[in-house]
């Protein structure tokens, strides 16, 4: 048996953010991250839109969480760069595009809601929303088809999920976080979790943070627990943009999006496949859908040079909001999952929050986000 102080299960953006926060709070203790190198994790396949504003209103607690996550990024990105690590974070703005007059008629309502949220939570990660006309859309994003207008959020950032997770991991390991590779099982006794078993070896700990994405409920099942998280496959296309210039993120009402990074990489997506199970492989049907939607939205992508298609399994919550915190009757366990398509937006913040919960230094989690809502 190996003794640790804290164990984090899951090597995605949430897990490494949690590990980093745990060790920074107390550099003397032993923190271990357990990861099984599973294919299909959502972090590596995410497109990278870090925005607190969404077209659909998921309630005040979710909105608050999204805006708090922007402040976490605002502090985290300079820290990583000061440490000589590149998180792949670029502020480029975002266009919520109306493709026809019917969609344009909805923009004033969307603008009103965005402006109200900014007035309540601040401009960090959003900027001052404004409605722009078709001429402005064409000037801001020459790859797009003619549009009827758009809502511009000038301070939205795009982030490379692999880069930011790699940077979090590198800094955490530099500070002393240990990493073990293998399939984890929770070790429980009485009313609490006492560590994990990794390939037959027990790693004891005072607290375990489970950030295992779509596979979280598999890990919790032997304890009779669940978080209401189910898998949803998402596929995205990467190509090389001949212009090699950052452009605003562009997205539509049906959530087709286009990202153009400063290194010339272009990202088009996504699919949302609720019947995929845990199958993470890209499919011809998904690729066909992406290319059809993408070329209709942005004819200029036809000249882009093919790079790859990525696929991953998102952890989707059955009620549309994340699950974070403790179960009332289980000591030593914190769960953080159900981020859905917003993992790259809120992942660093949720990871740090989960770490603070494990240390007992965070305030209570709102009932709307608590795992206790899934207890029968």
N, C-alpha and C positions, 0 to 999 in steps of 0.2 A: 504493500500500500504506500502511496505517495501522499504527503500532506501539503495542501495549499491553503491559502486564505480565501481566494475567490476563483471560481471557474466560470468561463464564458463558453457556451456551446454555440458555435456558428461563426464562420470566418468571413461573413459579408460585411457590408458597411456598418450595420448596427452592432455586430459583435465586436469589431475592432475599435469602434468609437467607445463602446462600453469598457473594453479592456484598457484603453488609453486613459480614460477618466478614472478608473479604479486605481491604477498605479500612480497617476499624478496626485491623487488625493492622499495616498500613503505609499511613498516610494520604498518603504521597508518591507512591505508584504509581498507574498508570492501570488502572482496572478497567472493563470493558465488558460489559454484559448484552445479549445478542442474543435477540430474541423475534419470532415471526412473527404474533402476534395471532391464532393459530389458534382457531377455535371448538371447544368441547368439552373444554377442559382440565379436569382433575379438581378443581383448587383452587377454582375459581369455583362448582362444582356440589356441593361437599361439604357435608354436613349440619353438621359441626362438633363431634363428640364427641372431646374430648381426654382419653383414658383409657389408662392402661398395662395394665389388666387386661382380658383377653378370655376368653370361655368356652372357646375351644380353645387348647390348649398348643402353641405353635409352636417350642418349644425354648428353652434357656437364653440363647442369644445374642440372640434376638429379644426375650425378656422383659427382659433387661438394657437393651437399646436403648430399649424403651418407657419404663422407669422413669427412665433418664437423660434422656429427652426431657421428662419432667415437670419435672426440675430446670432444664432449659434454659428452659422456659416461665416458671417461677417467677422467673428472673432477667430474662427478656426483657420480660415484660408491664410491670413498673414502669419499665423503661428507656424503653419506647415512650411510656408515659403522661407520664413526666417530660419527654419531648421534645414534648409537646403533641399526641400521636397516639393515637387510640383503636383498640386491636386487637380489640374486640368479644369480650372474654374474660370469662365469668361463671362463678363457682363455684356450682353449683346441686345437686350430688350426682347419683347415678344409681341407679335401681332396676332390677335384673335380675329381671323379673317371672315368677312361676310362675302360669300361667293355670288349671291344674287340679292335682289331687292327685298325678298322675304326675310332673308337672314339679316340684312342691313337694318330692317325695321326692329330687330331685337336688340341692336347695339345700345340704344339709350338706356334700356333697362339694365343691361350688363354693366355699362359705365356707371350707373347710379349705385349698383351693389359694390363694384370695385372701389369707387370713391368713398362709400360709407365704411368699408373695411379699412381703407387706408387712414381715414379720419380716426378710427378707433384704435388701430394697432400700429400705425406708423408706415412710413414709405420704404423701409429697408427691404430690399429684394423685389420691389415693385416699381417704385417711382410714382410720379403723378400720372394717373391714367388719363388718356385723352382719346377722343374719337377722331379718326383721320379719314380722308376721302380716297377715292379710287386712284387719283393721281399720286397722292402721297404713298399709297401702298406700292405702286409700281416703282416709284423712286427708291423706296426703302428696301424692296426685295425684287430684283429683276427676274428671278427664276419663276415667279408665280404667274398663274393665269390671270387675266383681267378680273379684278374684284370689284365689289360694290362699296367697299369701305372696310374699316377694321377698327378694333380697339387696340391702342398702343400702350403697353406697359414698359416704360423705357429702361427700367433697372433690373429686369429679370435676367438671371444667369443661366448658362448651360454648363454642365459639369460632366466630365468623363468619369463614369462610375468605377472603372477599373483603376484609373489614376488616383482618385481620391481614396479609394480603399487601400491601394498599395501604399500611399503616403501615410495613412493612419497606421497601417501594419508596421511600416518601417520605423516610425517614431515610437510606437509602443514597444517593439522589440529592442530598439536602441535603449529605451529606459529600463528594460528588464523583463517585459512580459514573455512568458514561455509559450511555446506552441507545440501541440501534439496532434498528430494526424491519425485518425481512426474513427470508427463508429462509436458514438457515445450512448450510454444508457444511464438513466438517473438511478442513483442509489438512495433509497428511502427507508426510514425506520420510524415507527411511531407516527407522529403527525408532521414529520418534516423530511426534507431532502438533505442528505449529508454528503453529497458529492456526486461523482459520475464514475462509471466503469468504462474504460476505453480498451477495447481488444483484450478483455480479461483482467486488466489492472485497474484497481480502484484509486481514484484521485479524490481524497477527502477534502471537503471545503466547508466553511461556515455558511457560504451562500453560493448559489448557482444562478447565473443569468442565462436563460434559454432564448437565443436569437437565431433560431434554426429555420426561419422563413416558412415556406409552405409545408415543410416537414415537421413543424413544431408539434402538431397533434399526434404524430406517430411516436414522438419521444414521450409525450405525456400520457399516452393511452394506458400503459401498465399501471399508472397511478389512478386511473379512472377520471382523468381530467381532460378538458378540451378548451380550445380558444375560439372555436367557430371559424377556423381558417381553412380555406380550401385552395387547391392549385388552379391557376389559370395560365396557360401558355401565352407568351407574347413573342412575336417575331419582329425584327427590324432589319433593314438593309443598310449596309455601309458602302459608300462609293467615294470616288475622288472627284471633287468639284474643280474643274479647270480654272475657275476664278481665284481659288486659293485665298479667299477672304472671308472673315466672319460676317454673317448677316443675321438680322433678327430671327429668333425662333418664330416660325409661322405655324399656326394650327387652325383647324376648322371646327365647326359645330359638331361634326361626327368624330372629332378627336384624331383625325389624321394630322401628323406633324412633320415638319422638316427642320432639321438643324444643320447649320453650316459652320464648322469650326474653323479657327484661324489657320490651322495646319492644312486646310484643304479637304478635310474629311467631311462628308455629307452623310446625314443619317435620316432615314425615312421610315416612318412607322405609324402605329403599331398594329399588330393583330391582337385581339382579345378573345381567347378561345376557352370558353368555360367548360367544354366537354373534353379537355385534353388529358385530364388526370395529371400524372407526373411525367408524361412523355415530353422530353425537352428538345427532341430533334426538330430541326426546321423541316417544313413540308413544301411540296410544290404548290399545293393549294394556297398556303399562306403567302408564299412568294408571289404568286399570280395576283392575289388580292392587293398586296402592297404596291406592286408595280402599276397596276391599273389605277388605284386611288392616287398614287403619287404623281403619275404623269398627268392625270386630269387636274390635280391641284397645282402642280408646278411643272409645266411642260419643259422648262429649262433643265430639268434633271436628266432629260434624255441624252444629253452630251456628257454626263458624268461617267467616269470609268469604274467598272465594277470592282469592289474589294471583297466583300463577304456578306453573308446573312448570319445574324445571331439570333438565338432562341433561348428563352429562359422561362422559369415557372414562377409567376408572381404569387405571393401569399395574399389571397383575397379574403377579407372578412365578410361573413354572411350578412352583416348589417351595414357594411360600407365604411366603418371607422376602425382604427387600429385597436389592438388589445395590448395593454401595458400594465404591469404591476404584479401584485401578489393575489393568490387565492386566500380567503380568510382563514381557512383551517389547515394551511400548509406552510410550515416555517422553512426558511432557507431557500425559497424559490421565487425568482422574478422572471416573468415572460415578457417578450417584446416582439410582436409579430402583427400580421394583418395590415401592412402598410400599402399593399396593392401596387398601383402604378406610381405611387408617390414615395417610394423607398429612397430614391436619391435626393428628394427634397427634404425629407424629415429624418433620414437615417442617422446622421451624426447627432442630432438633437435627441432622438429617442434612445439611442445608445447611451448617451451621457445621463439621461433621465433614469434609465434602467439601472445604471451603475449607482446613481445616488440613492435609488430605492433599495438596492442591495445593501448599501451602507447605512440605511436608516436616516439619511440626511435630507430626503426630499419630502415635500408636503404630500398630502393625500392625492391620489389619482382620481379625477372625476369619474363618477359612476358610469358615465357613457363610454369610457375607455377601459374600465376595469375588467379583468378576466372573470371577476365574480358574476358578471352578467350572464355568463355561459353555464353557471352551475344550476342544475335543475332544482 
